[in-house]
Amino acid sequence: MPRSSGVQWRAALRAIGCIGLAALLPLAALAQASPMMDQNHGLFGLDRYDENEAHGIFTRPNQKRVDYLVIGTMAGTALWEGTDSKLGKAMWQSIDASIASGLSAQALKMITTRPRPDQNPDPRVWFQGPGHYSFPSGETALMSAFATPLILNYQDEHPAIWGLALLPVYMGKARMASQGHWLTDVLAGAGLGATMGYFAYREEQPVVLRITGNNGVYVGLKVKF
């Protein structure tokens, strides 16, 4: 890395903190403002049951489109650029972070077995067994894992890259609006993705390429063709 370890830590903490605040503030405001909520506040007093359904850009089909767009952009750019370019390496870091956060989220879902809002309107209920996989939000984690390495790599030269922090905010709001997750689910997902994104950024070579026997190096398709 071109920057010292101390500077990296400060930059990473700033990125994770800003992503967390970007998700927390608007989502918490939306949760508090909804007129159709009960008084079961759940974890840390943040969770409410919202009877409103998702509309417009927040519908489930649109959520899936954003998922596919992010995954396609990440995989396509990584394969095209390879690890020789800064953009390509950042995308491979996002892939590392996405895989790690996805596996971690799935493990936590199976441990906590928290019902989704459309399964049980009481956010205080946990450990209900198979089929209850609300905590944390894997899709919010994906958005955060995708965005964090890109933000850490480009925040100095392209501050507008911080706009990617809107991805976990959008997905968190959308998953809550479609009654798929509680607020604490999406906040945990955003934090998990940002944390995995930081550790992926710290790696000199993409972990997924080291595991698959490529010694952390991948020659992009743009070179091969």
SERO-4910 file (N, C-alpha, C, O; in steps of 0.05 Angstrom, whole numbers):
BEGIN
 pado doro    nc1    nc2    nc3   cac1   cac2   cac3    cc1    cc2    cc3    oc1    oc2    oc3
  Met    A     17    -24      0      0      0      0     17     25      0     39     25     13
  Pro    A     10     47    -14     26     70    -15     25     86     11     43    103     15
  Arg    A      5     82     29      3     98     53     12     81     77     12     56     76
  Ser    A     21     94     98     30     80    122      7     66    135    -17     71    130
  Ser    A     14     47    153     -7     31    167    -25     49    183    -50     45    183
  Gly    A    -14     69    197    -30     86    214    -50    102    197    -73    105    205
  Val    A    -41    112    174    -59    127    157    -80    109    146   -104    117    143
  Gln    A    -73     84    139    -93     65    129   -114     60    150   -138     60    143
  Trp    A   -106     56    175   -125     51    196   -144     74    199   -169     71    201
  Arg    A   -134     99    199   -151    122    202   -170    125    179   -194    131    182
  Ala    A   -160    121    155   -177    123    131   -199    101    132   -222    107    125
  Ala    A   -191     77    140   -211     55    140   -232     60    161   -256     56    156
  Leu    A   -224     69    185   -243     74    206   -262     97    198   -286     96    204
  Arg    A   -251    117    184   -268    139    175   -288    129    154   -311    136    154
  Ala    A   -279    111    136   -297    100    116   -319     83    128   -342     87    122
  Ile    A   -311     65    146   -331     48    159   -350     65    176   -374     60    175
  Gly    A   -339     84    190   -357    101    206   -376    117    190   -400    120    197
  Cys    A   -367    128    168   -384    144    150   -405    127    137   -428    135    135
  Ile    A   -398    103    128   -418     85    116   -439     78    137   -463     77    131
  Gly    A   -429     72    162   -448     65    183   -467     88    189   -491     84    192
  Leu    A   -457    113    191   -474    136    196   -492    141    173   -516    148    177
  Ala    A   -482    138    149   -499    142    125   -522    123    125   -544    130    115
  Ala    A   -518     99    135   -540     80    136   -558     85    160   -583     84    158
  Leu    A   -546     91    183   -561     93    208   -580    117    207   -604    114    214
  Leu    A   -570    141    200   -586    165    204   -611    165    187   -633    169    198
  Pro    A   -610    161    160   -634    161    145   -653    138    151   -677    141    151
  Leu    A   -641    114    156   -658     91    161   -672     94    188   -695     87    191
  Ala    A   -657    104    208   -670    107    234   -692    129    233   -713    126    246
  Ala    A   -687    150    218   -707    170    215   -732    160    201   -754    166    209
  Leu    A   -728    143    181   -751    131    167   -766    113    185   -791    112    185
  Ala    A   -751     97    201   -764     78    220   -781     93    241   -803     84    247
  Gln    A   -771    116    251   -785    130    271   -809    145    260   -828    150    274
  Ala    A   -807    153    234   -828    170    223   -852    155    213   -873    167    210
  Ser    A   -850    128    209   -872    113    198   -896    113    218   -892    108    241
  Pro    A   -920    119    208   -943    120    226   -955     93    232   -973     92    249
  Met    A   -946     72    220   -959     46    223   -940     27    236   -931      7    224
  Met    A   -932     32    261   -913     16    275   -923     10    304   -936     26    316
  Asp    A   -916    -14    314   -923    -20    341   -900    -10    360   -881      3    350
  Gln    A   -902    -16    385   -883     -5    405   -863    -25    414   -850    -21    434
  Asn    A   -860    -48    400   -840    -68    407   -814    -60    394   -809    -65    370
  His    A   -796    -47    409   -773    -34    397   -750    -52    392   -731    -44    378
  Gly    A   -750    -77    402   -729    -96    395   -701    -88    404   -698    -74    424
  Leu    A   -682    -97    389   -653    -93    396   -646    -64    396   -650    -50    377
  Phe    A   -635    -55    419   -626    -27    423   -649     -7    420   -643     17    417
  Gly    A   -673    -16    420   -696      3    418   -700     14    390   -714     34    386
  Leu    A   -687      2    369   -687     13    342   -709      1    324   -718     13    305
  Asp    A   -717    -23    330   -734    -38    311   -764    -32    315   -774    -30    338
  Arg    A   -778    -29    293   -807    -26    292   -818    -43    270   -804    -50    251
  Tyr    A   -843    -51    273   -856    -66    251   -871    -46    234   -888    -32    243
  Asp    A   -864    -45    209   -876    -27    190   -895    -42    171   -887    -60    157
  Glu    A   -921    -34    172   -940    -48    155   -941    -37    127   -955    -49    110
  Asn    A   -927    -16    122   -926     -5     94   -912    -25     76   -893    -38     84
  Glu    A   -920    -26     51   -907    -43     32   -888    -27     15   -891     -3     12
  Ala    A   -869    -41      3   -849    -28    -14   -862    -19    -41   -878    -34    -53
  His    A   -855      5    -49   -866     15    -74   -843     27    -90   -821     33    -79
  Gly    A   -847     31   -116   -828     45   -133   -801     31   -134   -799      7   -139
  Ile    A   -779     46   -130   -753     34   -132   -747     15   -109   -727      0   -111
  Phe    A   -763     14    -89   -758     -4    -66   -771    -31    -68   -769    -47    -49
  Thr    A   -785    -37    -90   -798    -63    -93   -778    -85    -95   -754    -80   -102
  Arg    A   -786   -109    -88   -768   -132    -89   -755   -137   -116   -731   -142   -117
  Pro    A   -770   -135   -138   -756   -139   -164   -734   -118   -169   -713   -125   -180
  Asn    A   -738    -94   -160   -717    -74   -164   -694    -79   -145   -671    -73   -153
  Gln    A   -699    -89   -122   -677    -97   -104   -659   -118   -118   -635   -116   -117
  Lys    A   -672   -138   -130   -657   -159   -143   -641   -148   -167   -619   -157   -173
  Arg    A   -653   -129   -181   -638   -116   -204   -613   -103   -194   -592   -104   -207
  Val    A   -615    -89   -171   -591    -76   -160   -570    -97   -152   -546    -93   -156
  Asp    A   -580   -119   -140   -561   -141   -133   -546   -150   -157   -522   -153   -157
  Tyr    A   -561   -156   -178   -549   -167   -203   -530   -147   -216   -509   -154   -226
  Leu    A   -538   -121   -215   -521   -100   -226   -494    -98   -212   -473    -96   -224
  Val    A   -496    -99   -185   -471    -97   -169   -453   -122   -174   -429   -119   -178
  Ile    A   -465   -145   -173   -450   -170   -177   -438   -171   -205   -415   -178   -208
  Gly    A   -454   -163   -225   -444   -163   -252   -422   -143   -257   -402   -149   -270
  Thr    A   -425   -119   -245   -404    -99   -248   -378   -108   -234   -357   -104   -245
  Met    A   -381   -119   -211   -358   -128   -195   -343   -150   -210   -319   -148   -214
  Ala    A   -357   -171   -218   -345   -194   -231   -334   -186   -259   -312   -193   -267
  Gly    A   -351   -172   -274   -343   -164   -301   -318   -147   -302   -300   -151   -318
  Thr    A   -317   -127   -285   -294   -108   -284   -269   -123   -274   -248   -119   -285
  Ala    A   -272   -140   -254   -249   -155   -244   -238   -173   -265   -213   -174   -269
  Leu    A   -255   -187   -280   -245   -205   -301   -233   -189   -324   -213   -198   -336
  Trp    A   -244   -166   -331   -234   -151   -353   -207   -137   -346   -188   -137   -362
  Glu    A   -206   -125   -323   -183   -110   -315   -160   -127   -304   -137   -120   -308
  Gly    A   -166   -149   -291   -146   -165   -278   -135   -152   -253   -148   -134   -242
  Thr    A   -113   -160   -244   -101   -149   -219    -79   -129   -225    -67   -118   -206
  Asp    A    -73   -123   -250    -52   -105   -256    -60    -76   -253    -43    -59   -246
  Ser    A    -85    -69   -257    -95    -42   -254   -106    -37   -226   -114    -56   -213
  Lys    A   -106    -12   -219   -117     -5   -192   -147    -11   -190   -156    -22   -170
  Leu    A   -162     -6   -212   -190    -12   -212   -195    -42   -210   -212    -51   -195
  Gly    A   -180    -57   -226   -183    -86   -225   -177    -97   -198   -192   -114   -188
  Lys    A   -156    -88   -185   -149    -98   -159   -170    -91   -138   -177   -107   -121
  Ala    A   -181    -66   -140   -202    -58   -122   -227    -76   -125   -240    -82   -106
  Met    A   -233    -83   -150   -257   -100   -155   -252   -128   -144   -270   -141   -133
  Trp    A   -228   -138   -146   -222   -164   -134   -223   -163   -104   -232   -182    -91
  Gln    A   -216   -140    -92   -219   -137    -64   -249   -137    -56   -257   -148    -36
  Ser    A   -265   -124    -73   -294   -124    -68   -305   -153    -70   -323   -160    -55
  Ile    A   -295   -169    -88   -303   -196    -90   -296   -212    -65   -312   -226    -54
  Asp    A   -271   -208    -55   -263   -220    -30   -282   -213     -7   -291   -230      8
  Ala    A   -287   -187     -5   -304   -177     16   -333   -187     14   -345   -194     34
  Ser    A   -343   -189    -10   -370   -199    -14   -373   -228     -7   -392   -236      6
  Ile    A   -353   -244    -14   -354   -272     -7   -352   -276     23   -367   -291     35
  Ala    A   -333   -262     36   -329   -264     65   -354   -255     80   -362   -268     99
  Ser    A   -365   -232     72   -389   -222     86   -413   -240     81   -430   -243     98
  Gly    A   -415   -251     57   -437   -269     51   -436   -294     68   -456   -303     79
  Leu    A   -412   -306     70   -409   -330     87   -414   -324    116   -427   -339    131
  Ser    A   -404   -301    126   -407   -293    154   -437   -287    160   -447   -295    180
  Ala    A   -450   -273    141   -478   -267    145   -495   -293    147   -513   -296    163
  Gln    A   -488   -312    129   -503   -337    129   -499   -352    156   -518   -364    166
  Ala    A   -475   -352    166   -469   -365    191   -485   -352    214   -496   -366    231
  Leu    A   -485   -326    214   -500   -311    235   -530   -316    233   -544   -319    253
  Lys    A   -540   -318    209   -569   -324    205   -576   -351    217   -596   -354    231
  Met    A   -559   -371    213   -564   -398    222   -561   -399    253   -573   -416    266
  Ile    A   -544   -382    264   -540   -382    293   -563   -368    307   -574   -378    327
  Thr    A   -571   -344    297   -590   -328    311   -619   -335    304   -637   -331    320
  Thr    A   -624   -346    280   -651   -354    271   -672   -334    279   -692   -341    293
  Arg    A   -668   -309    272   -687   -288    278   -709   -287    257   -703   -287    233
  Pro    A   -735   -286    265   -756   -284    245   -755   -257    230   -748   -236    242
  Arg    A   -762   -258    205   -765   -233    189   -790   -219    198   -808   -231    210
  Pro    A   -793   -193    192   -817   -179    200   -843   -191    189   -863   -190    202
  Asp    A   -841   -202    164   -865   -214    153   -871   -242    164   -891   -254    158
  Gln    A   -853   -252    181   -857   -278    195   -867   -274    223   -883   -290    233
  Asn    A   -858   -252    236   -866   -246    264   -863   -216    268   -840   -206    265
  Pro    A   -884   -202    275   -882   -172    277   -868   -163    303   -866   -139    308
  Asp    A   -859   -182    320   -846   -174    345   -815   -177    342   -805   -199    339
  Pro    A   -801   -154    341   -772   -155    337   -756   -166    360   -732   -170    358
  Arg    A   -769   -172    383   -755   -183    406   -752   -213    404   -739   -225    421
  Val    A   -764   -225    384   -763   -255    382   -739   -264    366   -733   -254    344
  Trp    A   -723   -282    378   -699   -293    365   -700   -324    369   -717   -334    383
  Phe    A   -681   -337    356   -676   -366    360   -701   -383    356   -710   -398    373
  Gln    A   -713   -379    332   -737   -394    325   -733   -418    307   -752   -430    298
  Gly    A   -708   -424    302   -702   -448    286   -701   -444    257   -704   -421    247
  Pro    A   -697   -465    241   -694   -464    212   -717   -448    199   -740   -450    207
  Gly    A   -710   -434    178   -729   -418    163   -731   -389    172   -746   -373    160
  His    A   -718   -382    194   -718   -355    204   -690   -343    203   -673   -348    220
  Tyr    A   -686   -328    182   -658   -319    176   -657   -289    171   -648   -280    149
  Ser    A   -667   -273    190   -668   -244    186   -642   -230    192   -635   -210    179
  Phe    A   -627   -240    212   -603   -225    222   -578   -239    213   -574   -262    219
  Pro    A   -560   -224    200   -562   -196    190   -572   -197    161   -578   -218    150
  Ser    A   -574   -173    149   -582   -171    121   -559   -177    103   -540   -162    101
  Gly    A   -560   -199     88   -539   -206     70   -537   -188     46   -514   -182     37
  Glu    A   -559   -177     37   -558   -160     13   -547   -132     21   -533   -120      4
  Thr    A   -553   -122     44   -541    -97     53   -511   -101     57   -495    -83     51
  Ala    A   -503   -124     68   -475   -131     71   -461   -131     43   -438   -122     41
  Leu    A   -474   -142     23   -463   -143     -4   -457   -115    -14   -436   -109    -25
  Met    A   -477    -97    -11   -473    -69    -20   -450    -56     -6   -434    -42    -19
  Ser    A   -448    -60     20   -426    -47     35   -399    -59     28   -379    -45     26
  Ala    A   -399    -86     25   -374   -100     17   -364    -91    -10   -340    -88    -15
  Phe    A   -382    -86    -28   -375    -77    -55   -364    -49    -54   -344    -43    -67
  Ala    A   -377    -31    -38   -370     -3    -38   -344      3    -23   -328     20    -32
  Thr    A   -339    -11     -1   -317     -3     17   -290     -3      5   -275     16      7
  Pro    A   -281    -25     -9   -254    -25    -21   -251     -3    -42   -230      9    -45
  Leu    A   -273      3    -57   -271     24    -77   -268     51    -64   -253     68    -73
  Ile    A   -283     55    -42   -281     81    -28   -253     84    -17   -241    105    -19
  Leu    A   -242     63     -4   -215     65      8   -193     69    -13   -174     83     -7
  Asn    A   -197     58    -37   -177     61    -58   -178     88    -72   -157     98    -81
  Tyr    A   -202    100    -74   -205    123    -91   -214    148    -76   -218    169    -89
  Gln    A   -217    147    -50   -228    170    -35   -211    195    -38   -222    218    -37
  Asp    A   -185    192    -40   -167    216    -41   -168    229    -68   -170    254    -70
  Glu    A   -167    213    -89   -166    225   -116   -193    230   -128   -197    247   -145
  His    A   -213    215   -119   -241    219   -129   -260    219   -106   -273    198   -101
  Pro    A   -263    241    -92   -281    241    -68   -310    234    -75   -325    225    -57
  Ala    A   -318    237   -100   -346    230   -107   -351    200   -104   -374    192   -105
  Ile    A   -330    184   -100   -333    155    -96   -350    150    -71   -361    128    -68
  Trp    A   -351    169    -53   -367    166    -29   -397    163    -36   -413    154    -19
  Gly    A   -405    170    -60   -432    165    -68   -440    136    -67   -464    130    -65
  Leu    A   -420    118    -68   -426     89    -67   -438     81    -39   -450     60    -36
  Ala    A   -434     99    -19   -445     93      7   -475     93      7   -488     84     25
  Leu    A   -487    104    -14   -516    104    -17   -527     76    -23   -551     71    -19
  Leu    A   -510     58    -33   -519     31    -40   -529     16    -15   -552      6    -16
  Pro    A   -514     14      7   -525      1     30   -549     16     42   -566      3     54
  Val    A   -549     43     39   -572     58     49   -597     50     34   -618     44     45
  Tyr    A   -595     49      7   -617     41    -10   -627     13     -3   -650      8      2
  Met    A   -608     -6     -2   -616    -34      2   -627    -38     30   -647    -53     33
  Gly    A   -616    -24     50   -627    -26     77   -656    -16     78   -673    -30     89
  Lys    A   -661      7     66   -688     18     66   -707     -1     50   -730     -6     59
  Ala    A   -697    -11     28   -714    -29     11   -721    -55     25   -744    -64     24
  Arg    A   -701    -67     39   -707    -92     53   -726    -88     76   -742   -105     82
  Met    A   -724    -65     89   -743    -58    110   -771    -53     99   -791    -62    110
  Ala    A   -772    -39     77   -798    -32     65   -813    -56     55   -838    -57     55
  Ser    A   -798    -77     46   -811   -101     37   -814   -122     60   -821   -145     55
  Gln    A   -810   -113     85   -813   -129    109   -796   -154    109   -803   -174    120
  Gly    A   -772   -150     96   -753   -172     96   -733   -171    119   -721   -191    126
  His    A   -730   -147    131   -710   -144    152   -718   -122    171   -733   -104    165
  Trp    A   -707   -124    196   -709   -103    215   -687    -83    212   -667    -89    198
  Leu    A   -689    -59    224   -668    -39    221   -642    -49    232   -621    -45    219
  Thr    A   -642    -63    254   -617    -73    265   -604    -95    247   -580    -98    247
  Asp    A   -621   -109    232   -610   -128    212   -594   -114    191   -572   -123    184
  Val    A   -605    -92    180   -591    -79    158   -567    -63    168   -547    -61    154
  Leu    A   -568    -52    192   -545    -39    203   -522    -58    208   -499    -52    203
  Ala    A   -529    -82    218   -509   -102    223   -497   -111    196   -473   -116    194
  Gly    A   -514   -114    176   -504   -122    149   -485   -101    138   -465   -108    126
  Ala    A   -492    -75    141   -475    -54    131   -448    -54    145   -427    -51    132
  Gly    A   -449    -58    171   -424    -59    186   -407    -83    179   -382    -81    178
  Leu    A   -420   -105    176   -405   -130    168   -392   -126    141   -368   -133    138
  Gly    A   -406   -116    122   -395   -112     95   -372    -92     95   -352    -97     82
  Ala    A   -375    -70    110   -353    -50    112   -329    -62    125   -306    -56    117
  Thr    A   -332    -78    146   -310    -90    160   -295   -109    141   -270   -109    140
  Met    A   -309   -126    127   -297   -145    109   -284   -130     86   -263   -138     75
  Gly    A   -296   -108     78   -284    -91     57   -257    -80     65   -239    -78     49
  Tyr    A   -255    -71     90   -230    -61    100   -208    -82    100   -186    -77     91
  Phe    A   -215   -106    110   -194   -127    112   -186   -136     83   -163   -143     79
  Ala    A   -205   -136     65   -198   -143     37   -180   -122     25   -161   -128     11
  Tyr    A   -185    -97     31   -168    -75     22   -139    -77     33   -120    -69     19
  Arg    A   -137    -87     57   -110    -90     69    -93   -112     56    -69   -111     59
  Glu    A   -105   -131     42    -91   -153     30    -76   -143      5    -87   -129    -12
  Glu    A    -51   -151      3    -35   -144    -21    -45   -158    -46    -44   -148    -68
  Gln    A    -54   -183    -42    -64   -199    -64    -92   -210    -57    -97   -217    -34
  Pro    A   -110   -211    -77   -137   -221    -72   -136   -249    -60   -123   -267    -71
  Val    A   -150   -253    -38   -151   -279    -25   -163   -301    -43   -153   -323    -44
  Val    A   -184   -294    -57   -198   -314    -74   -179   -324    -96   -181   -347   -103
  Leu    A   -161   -307   -106   -143   -316   -126   -120   -333   -114   -110   -352   -127
  Arg    A   -112   -328    -90    -92   -344    -76   -104   -372    -70    -90   -392    -73
  Ile    A   -129   -373    -62   -142   -398    -56   -145   -416    -80   -142   -440    -79
  Thr    A   -151   -403   -103   -156   -418   -127   -131   -425   -143   -132   -436   -165
  Gly    A   -108   -419   -131    -83   -428   -143    -71   -409   -163    -54   -417   -179
  Asn    A    -80   -384   -164    -69   -364   -183    -48   -346   -171    -40   -326   -183
  Asn    A    -39   -353   -146    -18   -337   -133    -26   -308   -130     -8   -291   -128
  Gly    A    -52   -302   -128    -61   -275   -124    -59   -258   -148    -63   -233   -146
  Val    A    -54   -269   -171    -51   -253   -196    -70   -264   -217    -74   -288   -220
  Tyr    A    -83   -245   -231   -101   -252   -253    -97   -233   -276    -99   -208   -272
  Val    A    -90   -243   -299    -86   -226   -323   -113   -221   -335   -128   -240   -342
  Gly    A   -120   -196   -337   -146   -188   -347   -152   -196   -376   -134   -200   -392
  Leu    A   -178   -198   -382   -186   -205   -409   -177   -184   -429   -173   -190   -453
  Lys    A   -175   -158   -420   -168   -137   -438   -139   -142   -448   -133   -132   -470
  Val    A   -122   -156   -433    -95   -162   -442    -96   -187   -460    -81   -188   -480
  Lys    A   -112   -206   -453   -113   -231   -468   -124   -227   -496   -117   -241   -515
  Phe    A   -142   -207   -498   -154   -202   -524   -143   -177   -537   -151   -169   -559
***
